[in-house]
């Protein structure tokens, strides 16, 4: 069923914003695929690994966010959906104070990390560069946290189109700035300075954007409320635990490989596995971040039927997309890696195959489960399970690396806990929260999975017969595989009603006139 008139405008903005986010991530992927070999060649393996430390430190600084970015967006939507301007103002002003304190904590964390590095690793080559990395990365993260709060306000008022356009512009600017710095001889410090300047500019533009899209909002100490702080922190603490688990899952393998193997192995695993899997995850997140706001909106206005339709369609479409991406990594990724960074990274390719195969089974439904539980504020269980997954992943990876399993050990340590948590435990809890039997949920997901695998048969033969490791062939085979896969799914993967609703919705999104 097509959304009602009351829902069309926010849905249109959310979907347009999601589309722009996807374009932003695709732009980032294209720039990353181009810039990563250039970075490696220009900086050298050692300085590239140091630059990678900046990214790792940024990810660990993500814990300082304390889940506030997600909380701001969710609660602004919660109050905005019923026209409560006072609630929106109190949430936004209280969040600004909290985020400012967290930004100060990020600056302090950068300073402490630099001091520890200087005192503890004083004989390490390039120690001054390591200290600069920690200081400048902490400052950049601090600025970005306040910017994320402003972005959360805009997204919370269901104006994701605006943040989508801005994110796309700054993603392109970041790539061009990185290339320009490297081209004119800049190195790690110059790259970090460029990132800091762009973060400050992004914050300024977002502050202006908040005033444009939501004029009733005014900054005032009088609207800062301890009760709102407790409301935000009571929600965000579980998001924080979720983020801690995600961080263990996504970054502990690199640290452990660097500790048990070598910096060179860390670089190769990063290029062959972490980069591609991160692109995979970021793409799915870009497609689904809007769903938290949408499910919150539907819950708040009491549209139970719309909530159920959106939930089931999300499961179906994201399963289809995740299977396509996983199988493309498995059957297309080896040739791409050989052409992109050379055969030296192919030793880690089997590890990527193991992780991609596991993600085909659970990742699509996992994204929907996460958004659903965040929207209805039942994400405590999810947070604890993801933290458990992170601990199990780090422990199992360390054990297998210690036993000499190498890259395959790191892959198994990542994939096995993910299958347990997102393939069995979290789905059972989410199904119960939505009033559905787990057996029915599992039956439906297996149906989606089998349809997706059947739809990949034509692309498989295309890759088997024509795939070569040159860029023109890689591009046209990937494009043809996507066309064949989508065409097959339109026939066997969607019902007639779903096809009709999809085309109607796309038509409405393309209309230039606003609903009256």
Secondary structure as UniProt FT lines:
FT   HELIX           5..61
FT   HELIX           62..65
FT   TURN            66..67
FT   HELIX           68..80
FT   TURN            81..83
FT   HELIX           85..120
FT   TURN            122..123
FT   TURN            125..126
FT   HELIX           127..156
FT   TURN            157..158
FT   HELIX           160..183
FT   TURN            184..185
FT   HELIX           188..213
FT   TURN            215..216
FT   HELIX           221..223
FT   HELIX           226..260
FT   HELIX           263..269
FT   HELIX           270..274
FT   HELIX           275..301
FT   HELIX           304..340
FT   HELIX           343..348
FT   HELIX           349..375
FT   TURN            376..377
FT   HELIX           380..402
FT   TURN            403..404
FT   HELIX           406..420
FT   HELIX           421..425
FT   HELIX           426..433
FT   TURN            434..435
FT   HELIX           438..455
FT   HELIX           457..466
FT   HELIX           471..492
FT   HELIX           496..510
//
